Amino acid sequence: MSALFTDVFVWAPETPAGMVGPTDLLVVEDTVRAIGPAARQQAPADARVVAGGGHHVLVPGLVNAHFHSPANHLKGAFPSRPLETFMLYESPADPDLAPTPREAYLRTMLGALEMLRTGTTSVQDDAFLMPAPDPDVIDAVMQAYEDSGIRASVALDQPELADADKLPFLDDADALAAALHAPAPAAAPELLAAYDHLFRRWHGAADGRLTAAVSISAPQRVSPEYFGALDDLSRTHDVPLFAHMLETRTQRALSATGSGQERFAGRSLVRYTADLGLLSDRVNVIHAVWVDEHDLDLIAAADAVVAHNPVSNLRLGSGVMPFRAMRDRGIRIALGVDEAICDDTVNTWGVVKQAGLIHNVAGLDADRWPLPAEVLDALWEGGAAAMRRDGRNAERGRIGRVAEGAQADLALLDLHAPAFTPFNDLRGQLVYCESGGSVRMTVVAGRIVAEGGRVVSVDEAELLAEARELHAARRPALERTWAAADALYPAYDAVVRRAARTDVGMTRWIATDRTTA
């Protein structure tokens, strides 16, 4: 298809105003063909004309650089808890909770609809398909992304080791030895077979809009051999490798003396990964909250991307990521929702605003606080780098920019909407004011997928009604599983509290008093 946007402003980060115009922009097939007078001259006769009226701005489609779609049905379900206890309820490996393909499709679609409606055009989905990744369920997730029209890169976030290998300070948990030492639901050969299916069936599907990625979940959750096998896949296909690292104080404590996890030998998870030779520019280091100066130097040297999830970090009490220390080293930062269960929306604008605010509590030197331009750079340039669509691979369309030759992933915002009335500064109002309510149209790979506040690529109302019905039927099984998690909670809570009392040489919490641990 072709679309001609007339009398619009266009995002231009190199300019003082952050935009140029009013001007015209032409989309042909999946690419921005022309900006300026040439747009009308080159427009095909059958191009759809979208009149901007001099009060709309085209910005790059938002990039949600870290997400877990399987929890889309659980938004608002749980109180805030530290990650290690939160996960008991979020992702239990209970076969009774294994989704049917239709459930997986609808859960995935819930997130895609919310993203598209509010201008997010790209997502990296680190999908944990518990208890194990079934090919039919993988197909259902990918089919939802294909049908919705969003751009998606999907990995399988599956642990390979038992909980006893992932947590510190388990010497007092003998009563739960059976649960802690139970093997992961799927071993490495089964997981690699699932990846083989994902890559063969879906990598490059929908004219390249859908791609596969790989995920180790976290270094402590997999063996070096499985980590290496996924790194090989990542290198062969030039795709991202997702790795949660140092999200929590408990993960930092894995390297502490007496943690019981001798394989780390006093090394942080970042150092451990680097020593394995597996920290590269393809790695998305997810969260990176409890990193120290040495960790940051290693991440910078590897040219890895950090996926920053500030809302999730607050919801789970994980801490505040050292944003400025990363920027000072030239580390590329992307922004992510994380998941609907700990955000609790799938609206990237909330993440943008939080990224612009939370780091202001780092100290009184306001010159060190994030500027709106830096936050938007993380959203678009960092997001493109995380997805390996930042121009380094000439065979892949560039995202995160509004430029001739770039992919036509666009969001059209109304500058007469409340967030921009009165208009003062584009960058500041995008970061601090916009919530998605100004988005009038969302375009992915040249296709209009949302318009006038609704997704037009699928029957949104029918899908939402079906999702409500299926979730109501699943609710009793969920409640039984949550009750079973209550029995495990004290042992996991004891681990978290002991980690909180352990000196790890830093703090990423705002409060330094640990007496309540």
C-alpha positions as a printed Julia matrix, in Angstrom:
517×3 Matrix{Float64}:
   0.0     0.0    0.0
   0.94    3.67  -0.25
   0.09    6.55   2.05
   0.77   10.26   1.64
   0.83   12.27   4.87
   0.31   15.94   4.06
   0.99   19.06   6.15
   2.55   17.12   9.04
   5.51   17.78  11.26
   8.2    15.1   11.16
  10.45   13.98  14.03
  13.96   15.37  13.49
  16.08   14.91  16.63
  19.05   16.78  15.16
  17.06   20.05  15.06
  16.49   22.42  18.02
  12.73   21.91  17.9
  12.97   18.14  17.45
  10.81   18.32  14.34
  10.54   19.93  10.93
   7.51   21.02   8.95
   4.74   21.21   8.15
   5.76   19.05   5.24
   4.69   15.9    3.41
   5.82   12.3    3.81
   5.26    9.41   1.42
   5.13    5.75   2.41
   5.39    3.14  -0.35
   5.05   -0.49   0.66
   7.08   -0.87   3.89
   9.43    2.11   3.49
   9.45    5.89   3.88
   9.99    6.84   0.24
  10.18   10.64   0.4
   9.93   13.59   2.81
   9.29   17.1    1.52
   8.07   18.37  -1.88
   9.08   15.13  -3.61
   6.5    13.23  -1.55
   3.52   14.61  -3.48
   5.36   14.39  -6.76
   6.14   10.69  -6.31
   2.85    9.63  -4.71
   1.02    6.88  -6.67
  -2.44    7.8   -7.88
  -4.03    5.29  -5.49
  -2.09    6.42  -2.4
  -4.24    7.08   0.64
  -3.99   10.73   1.67
  -3.78   11.42   5.42
  -4.23   15.14   6.01
  -2.23   16.43   8.97
  -3.8    19.88   8.97
  -0.61   21.42  10.28
  -1.13   20.06  13.81
   0.04   16.45  13.67
   3.54   15.06  14.08
   4.93   11.78  12.79
   7.33   10.13  15.22
   8.99    6.72  14.99
   6.84    3.89  16.26
   7.71    3.13  19.86
  10.0     0.15  20.57
   9.13   -2.03  23.57
  12.56   -3.61  23.94
  11.7    -6.08  26.72
   8.42   -7.88  27.29
   6.94  -11.19  28.49
   3.6   -11.83  26.77
   2.52  -15.0   28.65
   1.47  -12.93  31.7
  -0.74  -10.52  29.73
  -3.85  -11.98  31.42
  -2.6   -11.26  34.97
  -2.31   -7.46  35.05
  -3.03   -6.15  38.56
  -3.35   -9.69  39.94
  -0.66   -9.6   42.64
   0.65   -7.27  45.3
   4.16   -5.94  44.85
   6.82   -8.42  46.0
  10.53   -8.97  45.34
  11.16  -10.85  42.12
  12.2   -14.14  43.74
   8.89  -14.5   45.58
   6.86  -12.81  42.85
   7.9   -15.49  40.34
   6.35  -18.23  42.47
   2.97  -16.83  41.48
   3.82  -15.34  38.08
   5.24  -18.35  36.24
   4.7   -21.66  38.08
   5.68  -24.79  36.17
   2.29  -26.4   36.82
   1.05  -28.57  33.92
  -2.52  -27.62  34.84
  -1.73  -24.06  33.8
  -0.25  -24.93  30.42
  -2.18  -22.76  27.96
  -4.04  -24.13  25.0
  -2.9   -22.66  21.69
  -6.03  -20.5   21.63
  -5.31  -19.15  25.1
  -1.72  -18.38  24.11
  -2.99  -16.6   20.98
  -5.43  -14.44  22.93
  -2.96  -13.6   25.69
  -0.43  -12.49  23.13
  -3.06  -10.51  21.28
  -4.04   -8.61  24.43
  -0.59   -7.08  24.59
  -0.34   -6.46  20.86
  -3.65   -4.59  20.84
  -2.64   -2.3   23.68
   0.73   -1.58  22.14
  -0.61   -0.8   18.68
  -3.39    1.39  20.01
  -0.86    3.61  21.79
   1.79    3.78  19.07
   4.18    0.92  19.87
   5.14   -0.74  16.61
   7.94   -3.12  17.7
   8.28   -5.54  20.6
  10.87   -7.99  21.85
   8.95  -10.8   23.52
  10.95  -12.99  25.91
   8.17  -15.54  26.13
   8.23  -18.03  29.02
   5.94  -20.83  27.83
   5.59  -22.81  31.03
   5.98  -25.59  31.75
   7.73  -26.18  28.39
   7.56  -24.62  24.9
   5.12  -26.68  22.86
   5.37  -26.06  19.08
   1.62  -25.46  18.79
   1.8   -22.81  21.5
   4.85  -21.2   19.86
   2.86  -21.06  16.62
  -0.1   -19.48  18.42
   2.06  -16.71  19.89
   3.64  -15.95  16.54
   0.31  -16.12  14.72
  -1.11  -13.49  17.06
   1.76  -11.17  16.22
   1.33  -11.87  12.51
  -2.41  -11.2   12.6
  -2.14   -8.03  14.69
   0.4    -6.45  12.36
   3.01   -5.55  14.98
   6.74   -6.07  14.45
   7.94   -8.75  16.89
  11.16  -10.53  17.8
  10.38  -13.57  19.98
  12.56  -15.81  22.14
  11.81  -18.72  24.49
  12.62  -17.72  28.07
  12.97  -21.13  29.69
  15.11  -22.12  32.7
  17.3   -25.18  32.25
  18.47  -25.69  35.85
  16.73  -26.41  39.16
  15.99  -23.61  41.61
  18.73  -24.93  43.89
  21.26  -23.83  41.25
  19.82  -20.34  40.88
  19.46  -18.99  44.41
  21.87  -18.13  47.23
  21.64  -19.06  50.91
  19.64  -22.26  50.66
  21.36  -23.96  53.61
  18.29  -23.44  55.82
  15.77  -24.69  53.26
  16.1   -28.44  53.83
  12.35  -28.83  54.29
  11.84  -27.8   50.67
  14.75  -29.77  49.21
  12.52  -31.76  46.87
  10.96  -28.64  45.36
  14.25  -26.79  45.11
  16.08  -29.68  43.47
  13.29  -30.64  41.08
  14.65  -30.52  37.53
  13.48  -27.83  35.16
  10.45  -28.88  33.1
  12.49  -29.07  29.88
  16.11  -30.09  29.37
  18.49  -28.49  26.88
  17.81  -30.92  23.97
  14.06  -30.28  24.19
  14.59  -26.53  24.37
  16.94  -26.52  21.4
  14.38  -28.54  19.42
  11.81  -25.86  20.23
  14.21  -23.21  18.96
  14.72  -25.2   15.78
  10.95  -25.05  15.23
  10.81  -21.32  16.0
  13.59  -20.47  13.55
  12.46  -22.79  10.75
   8.81  -21.77  10.9
   8.89  -18.12  11.89
  12.24  -16.37  11.48
  11.72  -13.81   8.72
   7.98  -14.48   8.41
   5.49  -11.8    7.37
   8.01  -10.26   4.97
  10.6   -10.0    7.74
   8.29   -8.35  10.27
   8.52  -11.42  12.54
  11.89  -12.72  13.69
  13.27  -15.15  16.22
  15.65  -14.25  19.03
  17.22  -16.41  21.75
  17.05  -16.19  25.54
  18.99  -17.77  28.37
  16.51  -16.19  30.8
  19.46  -15.47  33.14
  23.02  -16.8   33.48
  22.28  -18.52  36.79
  19.31  -20.37  35.28
  21.22  -22.25  32.56
  24.36  -24.32  32.12
  27.37  -22.88  30.26
  26.8   -25.51  27.55
  23.22  -24.4   26.87
  24.26  -20.74  27.07
  26.94  -21.46  24.46
  24.5   -23.28  22.18
  22.14  -20.27  22.21
  25.05  -17.91  21.6
  25.89  -19.97  18.52
  22.3   -19.57  17.28
  22.44  -15.85  17.96
  25.69  -15.47  16.02
  24.57  -17.65  13.1
  21.35  -15.69  12.56
  22.6   -12.31  13.89
  19.73  -12.04  16.36
  19.55  -10.68  19.92
  20.33  -12.84  22.94
  18.21  -11.9   25.96
  19.78  -12.25  29.43
  18.36  -10.94  32.7
  21.35   -9.84  34.78
  21.58   -8.36  38.25
  17.96   -7.34  38.43
  17.85   -7.77  42.21
  20.03   -7.61  45.29
  19.52  -11.36  45.68
  21.14  -11.91  42.28
  24.06   -9.71  43.33
  24.41  -11.85  46.47
  25.04  -14.96  44.36
  28.69  -13.86  44.28
  28.89  -13.29  48.05
  30.95  -15.5   50.35
  28.75  -18.23  51.79
  26.06  -17.93  49.11
  26.4   -21.63  48.35
  26.82  -20.97  44.61
  30.49  -21.73  44.15
  30.37  -21.72  40.33
  30.34  -17.94  40.41
  33.52  -17.84  42.52
  32.9   -14.31  43.75
  32.02  -13.04  40.27
  28.96  -11.03  39.37
  26.66  -12.45  36.7
  28.08   -9.93  34.22
  31.66  -10.95  35.0
  30.7   -14.64  34.91
  29.19  -14.16  31.43
  32.22  -12.23  30.21
  34.57  -14.93  31.54
  32.61  -17.5   29.54
  33.3   -15.41  26.45
  29.57  -14.9   25.94
  29.11  -11.16  26.56
  28.8    -9.6   23.09
  27.12   -6.81  21.16
  24.24   -9.2   20.47
  23.38   -9.46  24.17
  20.49   -7.52  25.66
  21.5    -7.14  29.31
  18.06   -6.9   30.89
  17.59   -4.72  34.0
  21.27   -4.3   35.07
  20.24   -2.65  38.34
  22.8    -4.09  40.79
  25.82   -3.56  38.54
  29.08   -2.09  39.77
  31.7    -0.04  37.93
  33.53   -3.15  36.71
  30.3    -4.64  35.35
  29.6    -1.42  33.47
  33.07   -1.41  31.98
  32.55   -4.97  30.72
  29.16   -4.14  29.22
  30.61   -1.08  27.5
  33.6    -3.02  26.16
  31.3    -5.68  24.71
  29.01   -2.99  23.19
  26.03   -4.84  24.66
  22.65   -3.1   24.97
  20.95   -2.62  28.35
  17.16   -3.05  28.41
  15.9    -0.64  31.09
  12.56   -1.47  32.75
  12.01    1.31  35.29
   8.34    0.66  36.07
   8.91   -3.04  36.7
  11.99   -2.23  38.79
   9.79   -0.09  41.04
   6.85   -2.51  41.13
   9.11   -5.33  42.39
  11.32   -3.14  44.56
  14.39   -4.11  42.56
  16.06   -0.71  42.72
  17.15    2.16  40.5
  19.44    1.43  37.54
  22.55    3.67  37.24
  21.39    5.47  34.11
  23.99    8.25  34.07
  26.93    5.91  34.72
  25.82    3.92  31.66
  25.42    6.97  29.45
  28.83    8.24  30.53
  30.36    5.01  29.18
  28.45    5.16  25.9
  26.37    2.1   26.8
  23.31    1.87  24.6
  20.09    1.81  26.65
  16.69    0.63  25.42
  13.33    0.8   27.22
  10.94   -2.03  28.07
   7.58   -2.6   29.72
   8.75   -5.99  31.07
   5.29   -7.54  31.47
   1.68   -6.72  32.15
   1.9    -8.33  35.58
   4.52   -5.91  36.9
   3.93   -2.7   34.96
   0.8    -3.3   34.9
   0.02   -2.06  31.42
   1.55   -2.69  28.02
   1.77    1.02  27.29
   5.35    2.07  26.54
   4.6     5.73  27.23
   4.47    5.0   30.96
   7.97    3.57  30.76
   9.16    6.66  28.89
   7.83    8.96  31.61
   9.24    6.87  34.45
  12.65    6.75  32.77
  12.55   10.54  32.69
  11.72   10.81  36.4
  13.11    8.04  38.6
  16.77    8.87  38.08
  16.22   12.39  39.43
  16.4    10.92  42.94
  20.06   10.0   42.36
  21.28   13.32  43.77
  21.0    17.1   43.74
  23.16   17.64  40.64
  20.38   18.27  38.14
  22.9    18.39  35.31
  23.24   14.62  35.78
  19.52   13.9   35.5
  18.22   12.4   32.23
  17.21   14.93  29.61
  14.06   14.28  27.57
  16.28   13.95  24.48
  18.26   11.17  26.19
  15.11    9.29  27.15
  13.8     9.49  23.6
  17.17    8.38  22.28
  16.85    5.28  24.48
  13.29    4.69  23.27
  14.09    4.85  19.57
  17.82    4.57  18.88
  18.39    2.2   21.8
  15.34    0.15  20.89
  16.56   -0.2   17.31
  19.99   -1.3   18.55
  18.45   -3.88  20.89
  16.53   -5.41  17.97
  19.61   -5.22  15.71
  17.71   -2.93  13.35
  19.9     0.13  13.8
  21.47    0.05  10.35
  24.41   -2.2   11.19
  22.9    -4.99   9.12
  22.13   -3.53   5.69
  19.73   -6.38   4.91
  17.35   -5.32   7.68
  15.12   -2.28   7.53
  16.12    0.53   9.88
  13.63    1.36  12.64
  13.59    4.07  15.29
  13.85    6.95  12.82
  11.64    8.9   10.44
  13.92    9.11   7.44
  13.89    8.31   3.76
  14.74    4.66   3.28
  13.81    3.7    6.85
  11.07    1.25   7.68
   7.66    2.92   7.76
   7.0     2.21  11.45
   5.26    5.4   12.5
   2.95    6.94  15.07
   0.86    9.99  14.15
   0.23   12.25  17.16
  -2.22   15.14  17.37
  -0.54   18.3   18.68
  -4.0    19.69  19.51
  -4.6    16.88  22.03
  -4.49   17.7   25.78
  -0.91   16.43  26.2
   0.32   19.12  23.81
  -2.1    21.95  24.64
  -0.68   24.5   24.91
   2.38   23.48  22.93
   5.72   24.27  24.55
   8.41   21.71  23.79
   8.03   18.53  21.75
  10.62   16.46  23.58
   9.47   17.47  27.04
   5.81   16.86  26.27
   6.52   13.5   24.66
   8.35   12.34  27.79
   6.36   13.95  30.6
   2.88   14.48  29.15
   2.06   11.89  26.5
   0.21    8.73  27.59
  -0.87    7.39  24.21
  -4.04    9.46  24.13
  -2.69   11.68  21.36
  -1.97    8.79  18.99
  -4.3     9.02  16.01
  -2.72    6.39  13.77
  -0.14    3.61  14.01
   1.71    2.32  10.95
   3.86   -0.83  10.9
   5.91   -1.73   7.82
   3.79    0.69   5.8
   0.46   -0.79   6.87
  -2.06    1.21   8.92
  -2.86   -1.11  11.85
  -4.54    1.27  14.3
  -6.59    4.38  13.68
  -8.98    6.52  15.67
  -8.25    4.76  18.95
  -8.79    1.18  17.78
  -6.84   -1.55  16.08
  -8.12   -2.12  12.55
  -6.05   -5.16  11.58
  -8.27   -7.57  13.59
 -11.72   -7.6   15.23
 -10.62   -6.11  18.53
 -13.98   -6.28  20.31
 -14.51   -9.94  19.48
 -11.02  -10.92  20.62
 -11.35   -9.06  23.91
 -14.69  -10.72  24.64
 -13.23  -14.18  23.98
 -10.22  -13.42  26.19
 -12.5   -12.45  29.08
 -14.46  -15.69  28.71
 -11.39  -17.95  28.6
  -9.73  -16.22  31.54
 -12.84  -16.64  33.69
 -12.78  -20.38  32.96
  -9.07  -20.59  33.83
  -9.34  -18.62  37.08
 -10.04  -21.57  39.45
  -6.88  -23.41  38.28
  -4.87  -20.22  38.78
  -6.16  -19.83  42.33
  -5.26  -23.45  43.18
  -1.72  -22.89  41.94
  -1.37  -19.65  43.89
  -2.43  -21.46  47.06
   0.29  -24.05  46.44
   2.83  -21.25  46.03
   1.93  -19.99  49.49
   3.63  -23.07  50.97
   6.91  -22.22  49.22
   6.8   -18.54  50.0
   8.49  -18.58  53.45
  11.63  -20.34  52.18
  12.02  -18.0   49.2
  11.27  -14.98  51.36
  14.03  -16.07  53.76
  16.49  -16.11  50.85
  15.52  -12.58  49.85
  15.8   -11.28  53.39
  19.19  -12.86  53.96
  20.42  -11.34  50.71
  19.16   -7.97  51.93
  21.29   -8.33  55.05
  24.36   -9.3   53.05
  26.94   -6.63  52.28
  27.23   -6.53  48.47
  29.33   -3.36  48.37
  26.61   -1.06  47.02
  22.96   -0.24  47.17
  20.48    0.51  44.39
  17.62    1.1   46.81
  16.64    4.64  47.66
  16.49    3.78  51.37
  19.7     2.45  52.89
  18.17    1.09  56.11
  18.1    -2.72  55.95
  16.85   -3.32  59.49
  13.49   -4.58  58.22
  15.2    -7.42  56.34
